[in-house]
């Protein structure tokens, strides 16, 4: 599947009235964005919960600034599930709901971009959904423990930009948004690789391997701004690897720790709140007025600083093959026994090796993400992974449904909790 950009100031879309449900809704429909082409993709599954099976899917453009437009249309006769790539560019739109960085008065809740998918049967609308942002989705789950939730994340979260030639970039970049865009979209786990460069005007960087990508100070400032605006969102910042210099010593760690405290200190939740296997409830975190957990991959330093949490175990398939990745993740998806941390991250991406790079110089990480993302949508839903996983980290996340599936999975967890209360 594939990824993203957006091009519309869409606060007004929250005013667009939805259709009246017919009671004939069938399965699920959703849009994704192709990581390679930036085109919209149809996705559908009519194999469950169906009364009337749709015969047509349509992509609509809806805004209050003009009439509704039909952009694309496909017939789905006899095909109960699938996805289809269109030629409709998603672009680089502004975020709806006043969630661009310099906007004022951002609105909590879900907000739609102007792209909608509709299912129809004999010209009757059965269902519809939009591409959306989720800047405040965690506010509904105060009763859930954070380690028991499904949480959407990104891999190599700071690798969204670089100054290298395109041949390097295609095997370097893993995301299309900076941390602000990821946060507004609904991502809550960030996999950070650190680089220190004394010869540069900017010293602290977020790397991908040995390559500089984004400036750490700016990204942390994005995070601080978001935490203020959406105080019930709990973010996990995983300081996972320290890539440069190769001999990363206490001097370099001190620079990073001081920077974290300078920009994020008021938001950091101390490790003392990890007193349950699955961590604290969200409502317990909210009561502290702090909503950031920093996991730091250096056990000695974590022992010295009670505001750092121990390293998060990442489940890596380390393969270039989608089937091998699925088989590996399927084996480890339930493995959450990590006594020092309530978290466990399923890393749902392919990893190129030297042979792959040499033989695929015309491709790169976008193509690898495009192999994984449509399959991941199936693994999480039809294989029921979403009920047992904790963190799921992906590349070019607009090509998958990890955010919306997380919300659905956490809704089920909350419902099951309420049902168990009724029983006892």
Buried (B, 14 or more C-beta within 10 A) or exposed (E): BBBBBBEBBBBBBBEBEEEEEEEBBBBBBBBBBBBBBBBBBBBBBBEEEBEBBBBBBBBBBBBEEEEEEEBBBBEBEEEBBBBBBBEBBBBEBBBBBBBBBEBEEBBBEBBBBBBBBBBBBEEEBBBBBBBBBBBBBBBBBBEBBBBBBBBBBBBBBBBBBBEBEEEBBBBBBBBBBBBBBBBBBBBBBBBBBBBBBEEEEEBBBBBBBEBBBBBBBBBBBBBBBBBEBBBBBBBBBBBBBBBBBEEBEEEBBEBBBEBBBEBBEEBBBBBEBBEBEBBBBBEBBBEEEBBBBBBBBBEEBBEEBEBBBBBBBBBBBEBBEBEEBBEBBEEBBEEBEBEBBBBBBBBBBBBBEEEBBEEBEEBBBBBBBBBBBBBBBBBBBEEEBBBEBBBBBBBBBBBBBBBBBBBBBBEEBBEEEEEEEEEE
